[in-house]
């Protein structure tokens, strides 16, 4: 999570007065002890982050390609106004931990970017209004997160859903240095760039040599088996 917008998001919460414990409990209230959830704005998959995963004792290393959770509020906050931030911080200090966690909502990096850079108010409802306006101005837009694969009617729609998700994942992975190589758009490499055969030439050559060796061994075993059959 180092230097990512996910870290910026969670650091911002902590500075406002939302402790890691409050954030962790909010995740648990919504997703139980699952390391993967769905964005409350658009439905994309999101992954637990380190401070929360430690609190819940969850591992997620095989799912690094899934973008990390970001956070927005059910109230409005202009992040560019120091006075507004201070007022918000003072208000949050008056709340109990139970009340605090009810004000924050887990989202994906797309919704966070909208809340921070477009509507500039960190607000969940503003994000919903942004999407509503976007859909109205772009009638061809389809949020494929609203459909599971069982609801898909044909191969064209299936590919559209896969590419919709691939675009979301690839943009995040390029930002944080995770390999998003995939053969079917469903399973991803998920290793750090430079630590897999897709992004490290030495590892790729070693893998080729290993496969070639296995192939030669299988061929040799097959010939031995045939020779034994003929001798009989």
Secondary structure, DSSP 8 states (H G I E B T S, - for coil): -TTSHHHHHHHHHHHHT--HHHHHHHHHHHHTT-SEEE-TTT--EEE--HHHHHHHT---GGGTTS-B-EEEESS---TT-HHHHHHHHHHHHTS-HHHHHTTEEEE-HHHHHIIIIIS-S-BHHHHHHHHHHHHHH-TT---GGGS-GGG--SHHHHHHHHHHHHHHHHHHHHHHTB---BSSSSSB--SBTTSSTTT-HHHHHHHHHHHHHHHHHHHHHHHHHHHHHHH-
